[in-house]
Amino acid sequence: MQRTVPRAVQSPVCLVQSQALIVDDAVPVRFVGHWDVWGTASLTNNGQSAVLTLTNRPYQPFVVGGPLGGVFVFEQLHFHWGPDDCVGCEHLIEGRAQSMEAHLVHYNVRYGSFAAAKNKTDGLMVAAFLFDAQPNQADWMPLQPIVRALRYIQPPGTSTAVPSDCLRWMVGQVLDRHYYTYHGSMTTAPYRECVTWLIYHAPIFISSRQVAAFRRLLRKQSGSRAALVPIVSNFRPVQSPSNAFRLAFVRDNVRPVRSKL
């Protein structure tokens, strides 16, 4: 895939496969270390979302391959949701909204830190997973370590420990292909256009109870010093691209040639 950084658009966007360049020869994306068992993991209510960080590891998890022109180091994971199961994700696929969207935020290692990288046009990479919640759907057990921890961080500014391998749910996903990619922006202030997005096409099915647990997190009410209100919605609506919008869908990748010997 092309390594140059195209002009960016404001994110999120609506992803339409008929408008995308179909890629069948991409370099496979590789996630390294995200679900390792060593180190510590912490879940925090920052007043906007539930944020997962990973520390005390021999190395921080990283991603290489695909449309990335280098190594991107894991910074944090956070979630976006809405007031009900019909909305909540930020990116739409073929015009359809899912219930929740998880963002794994990474920064370009060449810039040394997230703070420095977010000021660069090729500074960040965000891998996005969409969650579809249904009232009759059973709990998706791989997500439960995070969902169970939400009760301990309901007030803003609180944190709790979670299992160090709480991202093991990623193991069951197709990570090396079947994703949309484009160059866009952060979806929270200051909305810098510095993000290479990887949005995985297939939604993950979870229960309505699991999304409801996120809506019980609290934030400070605007204009009040003490009042707390639930975070019932924290997603940015789809933005209308104001310049060239280059979208690709990675359908397949280059497989290694097997020796006949």
N, C-alpha and C positions, 0 to 999 in steps of 0.2 A: 504494500500500500504506500501511497505517497507520503513522504516525511515532512514536506513543507507545511507550515501552519497557515490555513486559509483564513480569510476574513471571518470574524466571529459574529454571532447573533446573540440576542438576549434569550436566556433560557428561563423556563422550559418551553418546549415546542411540541407541536403535533407531528408524530412520526408516521409517514405514509410510505409503504414499501414501493408503490408504483412511482414515487418521486425520488427514490433512492438509487444510487449506483450499487448494483449487485456485485459483490466481491466473492469469488470462489477460490482465490489463491493467496489468502492472507497468511501472514506469519501467525501461528497460534499465540493467543494471550496466555501468559503463565502467572498464576497467583502463587506466591511463595511465602509460607510461614503464617498465614492468616489464622489457621485453626490449630496451630501447635499447642501442646499441652503445658509447656513451661511458661514461666513468667506470671504476671498478674493482669487482670482485666477489671476495669471499673466502669460503672454505669452512673451517669450524672444527669440530673435535671438542671439544665442551664437557663430555665425560664422560657425556652423556645421549643425544646425537643429533648428526647432522651439521647444522650451522647455516650458512645462507647469508646474507651481508650485502652491501649495495650502497652504495658511497660515491663521493665525488668526482664527483658529477653536478650539472648545473645546478639540478636539483630532485629530490627523492626521489619515486619512483613513488607513485601514489595511486589510490584507488578512489572512485567516486561512483555514485549511482543506486540502483535496486532498493529494498531496505528501509532503506537508510542515510539518516539525517537530516542528513548533512553530508559532509565530506571526510575520508577515512581514509588516512593516510600509511603506506607500507611500512616495517616495522621489521626483519623477518627471515623466513626460510623454514627450517623444520626438518621432519624425517621421523619417522614412527613405524612400527615393524615388529615381527615376532614370530619365534619359533624355527623356523617353517617357513612354507611358502607358503599354508597354509590359514587362518592367523590373522595379525594384525599391524596391521590398520587399527583405528581407534578407533570410528568410527560404523559401525553395521550398517544395511544397506538391505534391508528385508523379511526381516530376520533373518539375512542372509548376510554373512559376513565376507570382506573382500578381503585381499591380502597386505601392503599398505603404504598409508600415508596421509601426504600432504604438506600442511603447514599454512603458508599465507602469512599472517603476522601483521601487522596494521595497527592504528594508534592514531588516535583522533579528534583532528584537528588543533586543535580548540578548546581542548584541554588542554595543548598545547605540547610534550609529550614522552610517551614510552611509560611512564616511571616514574610520571608524574602520572595518565595516562589509565587505568591498570590499577586505580586505586582508585575509578573512576566506573562507574556502572551501564551507561552507554552509551559506555564508554571504548575498547573494542577491537572489531575485526572480524577474523575468521579465515575465509579462503577455503580450503576443503579439497578435495583431489583424491584419489581412490582409485585404487590400482594393483593390477591382477590379474596375478600371475606364474604362468606355466606352464612346465614343464620343456622342452616342445617348441616354445616360443615363441621367435622370434628376438629379439635385443636391440632395444629401442626406441631408435633412434639419437638422437633429440632429447634423451634423458636422459643420454647417454654423457659429455658434458663434466663432469657432476657425478660420475658413477660412476667415471670414470678418475681423478678427483682424490682419491677416497677412500683410495687406497693411500698417499698422502702425509700423511694425518692420522690414521693408526691410533692412535698414542698420544694420550691425553687432553691437552687444552691446546695442541694443534698446529693450525696453519692453513696454507692454501696458496691461491694465486691461481687463479681459474677465469675463463673467458672472460666478458666483461662482459655479453654477450647470452645467458648460459646458461639464461635463462628463456624463450627463444624457443619452447620446446615449448608454451607457453600459446597461441601464435597459432593452432594447429590445433584448439583446443578451443572449444566453444560456451560463451561466458562470460556472455552477456546474459540467459540463461534456462536452464531445465532444472536447477534447483537447489532443494534444501530450505533453509529458513531458520527459525531459532528463536532465542530469547534464552537463552543458557546460560552455562557457566563455562569457565575455563581448565582444561586437562586435566593440568596439572602444578601442583605446590604454588606458591602457597597456594590454588589452586582458586577464585579469586574469581569471582563470578557477574556478569561484566562484558563478556560477549562476544556480539556478533551473529554467528551462524554462517551461512555459505553453503557448503553441501556439494553438490558437483556430482554429478549422478545417474549419469552414464555412466562406468564405470571405464576407465582407460588400461591397455592390455595391454603388459606388459614381460616380460622373461625371468627365469627363476629365478636365472640368474647375476648379474643386476643387483641383485636383492634380497640375494643372498648376500654381495655386496661390502659392504653396509651392516653385516651381522652380524660382519664382521671388524674393525670398529672396537672399540677397547678402552676400558675404564673402570677406575678404581681399585676393588679388591675391598674390600668393607665389612670393617672391623676390621683392615685391613692397610695399612701405610704404603707398601709397595713393589709388592705383587702387582697385576698387571693381568689382567683377564679380559675376554672378548668381550662386547659389548653384544648379546646374542642376542634380547632382548625389551625394548621400552620403551613399550608401549602401555597405556593405562588401560582397564580393562574398562567395559562399558556400565553406567551408573548407573540406578537406579530413581527416576524423578521423584517428588519428595515433595510437589509442589504442582501448580498448573495448568500443563499443558504445551501451549503454543500453537505448533503446527507448520504451516508453509505450504509448498506446492510451487509454484514459479513455472514454469508450463508455457509461457506466452507473455508477450509484452510489447507495449507501445504502439508501433506503428510510425508514423513521420512520414507525414503526408498529402502525396502527390505532386501537384504542380500540373499541371493539364491544359493550361496555356499553353505 
